[in-house]
Amino acid sequence: MSLDVTSSTMGAAIGLRQAQGQFDFGVKALSQAAQQQEQTVATLLQAGGGNVTETRGQNINLVV
């Protein structure tokens, strides 16, 4: 009986370890995606003039 408890505990520990590894991998992937998005935005803002301008808090009047 004690062997069953030990093997069950060991199996649970291995399962938790694998789940932690998958979680860590997911967090790392999300972090890398966020960094890529930040780099893309920074590149667009540094592109100089172009179509990307800061307009927060300003009124824009478009005449067509």
BALOBA-1460 file (C-alpha; in Angstrom, 3 decimals):
// residues 64
<rec num="1" residu="m" x="0.000" y="0.000" z="0.000"/>
<rec num="2" residu="s" x="2.781" y="2.450" z="0.835"/>
<rec num="3" residu="l" x="4.293" y="1.754" z="-2.573"/>
<rec num="4" residu="d" x="1.048" y="2.875" z="-4.209"/>
<rec num="5" residu="v" x="1.044" y="6.121" z="-2.234"/>
<rec num="6" residu="t" x="4.682" y="6.776" z="-3.090"/>
<rec num="7" residu="s" x="4.217" y="6.114" z="-6.784"/>
<rec num="8" residu="s" x="1.065" y="8.264" z="-6.864"/>
<rec num="9" residu="t" x="2.894" y="11.105" z="-5.123"/>
<rec num="10" residu="m" x="5.839" y="10.758" z="-7.491"/>
<rec num="11" residu="g" x="3.494" y="10.774" z="-10.489"/>
<rec num="12" residu="a" x="1.766" y="13.893" z="-9.223"/>
<rec num="13" residu="a" x="5.103" y="15.608" z="-8.640"/>
<rec num="14" residu="i" x="6.252" y="14.784" z="-12.172"/>
<rec num="15" residu="g" x="2.948" y="16.042" z="-13.579"/>
<rec num="16" residu="l" x="3.258" y="19.315" z="-11.665"/>
<rec num="17" residu="r" x="6.848" y="19.724" z="-12.847"/>
<rec num="18" residu="q" x="5.778" y="19.262" z="-16.484"/>
<rec num="19" residu="a" x="2.904" y="21.717" z="-16.049"/>
<rec num="20" residu="q" x="5.289" y="24.282" z="-14.550"/>
<rec num="21" residu="g" x="7.593" y="23.863" z="-17.525"/>
<rec num="22" residu="q" x="4.734" y="24.416" z="-19.964"/>
<rec num="23" residu="f" x="3.583" y="27.460" z="-18.006"/>
<rec num="24" residu="d" x="7.090" y="28.936" z="-18.028"/>
<rec num="25" residu="f" x="7.313" y="28.347" z="-21.775"/>
<rec num="26" residu="g" x="3.967" y="30.122" z="-22.312"/>
<rec num="27" residu="v" x="5.002" y="33.103" z="-20.210"/>
<rec num="28" residu="k" x="8.288" y="33.384" z="-22.103"/>
<rec num="29" residu="a" x="6.458" y="33.236" z="-25.451"/>
<rec num="30" residu="l" x="4.023" y="35.966" z="-24.383"/>
<rec num="31" residu="s" x="6.878" y="38.120" z="-23.131"/>
<rec num="32" residu="q" x="8.732" y="37.794" z="-26.430"/>
<rec num="33" residu="a" x="5.573" y="38.676" z="-28.374"/>
<rec num="34" residu="a" x="5.088" y="41.792" z="-26.230"/>
<rec num="35" residu="q" x="8.702" y="42.830" z="-26.768"/>
<rec num="36" residu="q" x="8.317" y="42.420" z="-30.532"/>
<rec num="37" residu="q" x="5.205" y="44.592" z="-30.495"/>
<rec num="38" residu="e" x="7.000" y="47.266" z="-28.469"/>
<rec num="39" residu="q" x="9.915" y="47.211" z="-30.904"/>
<rec num="40" residu="t" x="7.548" y="47.521" z="-33.856"/>
<rec num="41" residu="v" x="5.801" y="50.539" z="-32.330"/>
<rec num="42" residu="a" x="9.135" y="52.149" z="-31.468"/>
<rec num="43" residu="t" x="10.351" y="51.608" z="-35.023"/>
<rec num="44" residu="l" x="7.208" y="53.145" z="-36.464"/>
<rec num="45" residu="l" x="7.486" y="56.170" z="-34.181"/>
<rec num="46" residu="q" x="11.141" y="56.655" z="-35.087"/>
<rec num="47" residu="a" x="10.435" y="56.352" z="-38.821"/>
<rec num="48" residu="g" x="10.361" y="60.139" z="-38.959"/>
<rec num="49" residu="g" x="7.251" y="62.044" z="-39.936"/>
<rec num="50" residu="g" x="5.429" y="59.683" z="-42.207"/>
<rec num="51" residu="n" x="1.999" y="58.565" z="-41.161"/>
<rec num="52" residu="v" x="2.703" y="58.136" z="-37.455"/>
<rec num="53" residu="t" x="2.278" y="61.269" z="-35.354"/>
<rec num="54" residu="e" x="1.380" y="61.977" z="-31.757"/>
<rec num="55" residu="t" x="-2.203" y="63.311" z="-31.605"/>
<rec num="56" residu="r" x="-3.291" y="62.627" z="-28.047"/>
<rec num="57" residu="g" x="-5.081" y="65.629" z="-26.587"/>
<rec num="58" residu="q" x="-5.148" y="67.529" z="-29.847"/>
<rec num="59" residu="n" x="-8.053" y="68.422" z="-32.084"/>
<rec num="60" residu="i" x="-7.781" y="67.246" z="-35.650"/>
<rec num="61" residu="n" x="-9.740" y="68.979" z="-38.404"/>
<rec num="62" residu="l" x="-9.762" y="67.032" z="-41.638"/>
<rec num="63" residu="v" x="-11.015" y="68.770" z="-44.748"/>
<rec num="64" residu="v" x="-11.719" y="66.607" z="-47.765"/>
